[in-house]
Amino acid sequence: MTRRYPWTILDIDATSDQKEIRKAYARRLKVTRPDEDPAGFQALVEARDAALEESHWVTTDEERDDASDGDAVEQMKSAEDPVADLLAIGGSAAERTDEDVVAALGDAPEVPARSERQRIVVELTYPAPAVQQDKRPEEIEAYIGPGSDGGEQPQLWELLEETRKTQPWRRPLDLWANVFDALENLPLSEFDDALGVALRDLLDQIQSGDLKPHDQPGVLREIDRRFDLLSNDRRILRHMRPEDADFLIDALSDAADRRGPADAPAQPQALDGVDDLDPDLVARAFADEPKMLAYFQRAIRERSYPWAFSVLGLLFPVPFAFYYRLGKLAVFAAILSVVSAILRAPSIREDFPSAAGLSGVVSVIYIVVALSTAFNWRKLRLAALSEHLAPLKAEGASSEQLREAATAFGAPDRVKMALGIFILLAAVFLRLVLQ
């Protein structure tokens, strides 16, 4: 079949494979530079866009081109399509009279809608991109707030600097996501220049090795997902030299193709005791504790439990656990404190030689429990709330009953805290008595 526009410019046959169209565009782009041949580049871009649009119905177009005009008319007549008679009338549309149209349509009550093979492709044109020079940090200060010195959200250059820091506990994708979030929140008048700054910095990190090869695909896929760069690569060409733009476009294309099992994004971590909690119930349970609510929201957002240290939990785990309704932990810590006090008594050690060794084991377990309480007490509270509501859910409790139970759980238990203090004092008293 003879090639026609836009396939002649792309130098490929008509196809419905949009990936093949983009590859052809990339090949032609290497010999059609916007700075050397602006008109040719503009024609190439328009051909790429027209081909992508036409690819949606390229199969029916080929059938229409392969069929002769006479065959097409006969097929339409056999289907009793009244519009087919219009196609059989000689001359152009401007030469046809109203009488010709009426005679062709006959008694047809209305003209049917156009078929798919009669659709018209509207070609859109765009101004040729202008390659801009790199912007200095002081030129982009207006993009994102007054900066950290002003007490508001960080500037773009500060977020980009964060991506260059060595932070083993943070993924580069998370750091770049902060940059992408900031770009998405910019006014339209500032977005394009700010995106150019981010793209140039990303390219520099890739070429310098600051962004490791195993981290590059995830970051590149994310920026393409957010800003659709592969389908609108003029955004890249507008801000870079042609050779740099080619490099980044190739990197984006490679990252888009790397979606096999080995490169698939990791599944989000399951959070036992949190994923099954209704945020409304958590809000009711901890209505007077904004830090607890912020902890829950952060755990859901980051799919991990942040640390939350408490000195009281470390020094006095028994009354602390009772106060926050950590029932099982509180009872276990209370038993350990009492047993430890008994085993440490001199009279017990004299009667039972093995008491010294057991005392050391119990003390180590007690310290582990105290550390766990001190560093994970907020996580343990969420798990305890989930455990508290689970039987009610299994019994089919109403929403109102669940809300009441959550509210009651969130209130600190001062009575049991007093019991915990009493248990600690009793352990000290036992040790003194047994001496």
Salt bridges, closest charged atoms under 4 A:
ASP11 OD1 - ARG3 NH1 2.77
ASP13 OD1 - ARG3 NE 2.89
GLU20 OE2 - ARG27 NH2 3.83
ASP49 OD1 - ARG48 NE 2.78
ASP49 OD2 - ARG234 NH2 3.65
GLU54 OE2 - ARG4 NH2 2.65
ASP61 OD2 - ARG4 NH2 3.87
ASP61 OD1 - ARG64 NH2 3.53
ASP65 OD2 - ARG4 NE 3.12
ASP65 OD1 - ARG64 NE 3.82
GLU116 OE1 - ARG119 NH1 2.92
ASP134 OD1 - ARG200 NE 2.75
GLU138 OE2 - ARG136 NE 2.72
GLU139 OE1 - ARG136 NH1 3.90
GLU162 OE2 - LYS165 NZ 2.84
ASP174 OD1 - ARG171 NH2 3.04
ASP181 OD1 - ARG226 NH1 2.59
GLU184 OE1 - ARG226 NH1 3.03
ASP192 OD1 - ARG238 NH1 3.13
ASP192 OD2 - HIS239 NE2 3.27
ASP193 OD2 - LYS135 NZ 3.93
ASP201 OD1 - ARG164 NH2 3.36
ASP204 OD2 - ARG164 NH2 2.73
ASP210 OD2 - ARG164 NH1 2.75
ASP215 OD2 - HIS214 NE2 3.46
GLU222 OE2 - ARG225 NH2 2.70
GLU222 OE2 - ARG226 NE 2.71
ASP233 OD2 - ARG48 NH1 3.65
GLU243 OE2 - ARG241 NE 3.24
ASP244 OD2 - ARG241 NH2 2.76
ASP246 OD2 - ARG33 NH1 2.66
ASP257 OD1 - LYS19 NZ 3.30
ASP263 OD2 - ARG221 NH1 2.65
ASP263 OD1 - ARG258 NH2 3.58
ASP275 OD1 - ARG303 NH2 2.92
ASP280 OD2 - ARG284 NE 3.80
GLU289 OE1 - ARG381 NH1 2.76
GLU302 OE2 - ARG298 NE 3.21
GLU387 OE2 - LYS328 NZ 3.02
GLU400 OE1 - ARG403 NH2 2.91
ASP413 OD2 - ARG325 NH1 3.52
